[in-house]
Amino acid sequence: MDSMASAPGKAILFGEHAVVYDKPAIALAINKRATITIKESHKDYTSIKSDNIGLEAIISPETGLKLKKGEIGILNYILKALEFYHDSKPIKIKLEIEIPIGAGLGSSAAVTVATIAALDKYHKRKTTLPSIAKRAHKVELEVQGAASPLDTSISTHGGLIYLNEEKKIDQIKGDLKDSLVIGYTQSEDTAKMVKLVKERMERHPTIINHIMDAIAHTTKKAKKALETNDKECLGELMNINQGLLDAIGVNTRSLSDMIYTSREAGALGSKITGAGGGGSIIAYSPNRTRKIIETLKRKGYNAMKADPSKKGVIIEH
């Protein structure tokens, strides 16, 4: 039985890195998706292919994994999902992805969620959104070593969400239409950046713990600003959150340049979104998105409008 599922990427508005230490975070699904199509294979091996990113691999019972083209990166998430949730029968998997890889925009979570949902449909398993999110988080933990449930939750459920200290997810209201720009470069590996922050925490526990607490307070106040549509406050809080991310060592020269370029072009607030070390920034700029995109592109950066997506994972019927 053929199956298809897609899931959106994400942008973290507040709380990245702190969320790993059980602090709250705010994230939204964006209108860029990863789509997994699964078909029965008439060969004696499983094939995985993506024309978008130049990826081709086969998994044979005799020789194991053979990477014919591309990099292992995102493939690790598909492989781990297959290990956990597939019975090893040969299948053909096609990945189509609109989300930039390695830019901190949830590409691995989207691919993981879409793969699990497509496998559930292929195997005719009854499934629920909480189950997909939980299993996708398990895959990310296995691949990355440390991961919060935020990315997989937002990719599964869609919308704008607040993840509290108890890891409970609430959909929240906020008018972010025509207000967000993402600028991006290639990033460091998420696991590497999480490890960097963990090591800094071990060297300076009191200082870093205070910074994480400050990020948490910023996130909680940002939730209220979103719910009351206080644009000026929201932008200011983004800039405060960025200063705290600077302090834990995840900024880079290129990210900083994109952040200040966006502010100078009219953004009310701008900050890293995701793990940092490269990757992406998000600029909050109600009704000024075009100018900021053009300004970032003139400086040689990739930039795109990030419209919120109310839809999370979609399983095609």
Buried (B, 14 or more C-beta within 10 A) or exposed (E): EEBBBBBBBBBBBBBBBBBBBBBBBBBBBBBBBBBBBBBEBEEEBBBBBBEBBEBBBBBBEEEEEEEEEBEEBBBBBBBBBBEEBBEEEBBBBBBBBBBBBBBBBBBBBBBBBBBBBBBBBBBEEEBEBEBBBBBBBBBBBBBBEEBBBBBBBBBBBBBBBBBBEEBEBEEBEBEBEBBBBBBBBEBBBBBEBBBBBBEBBEEEEEEBEEBBBBBBBBBBBBBEBBEEEBBEBBBBBBBBBBEBBBBBBBBBEBBBBBBEBBBEBBBBBBBBBBBBBBBBBBBBBBEBBEBBBEBBEEEEBBBBBBBBBEBBBBBEE
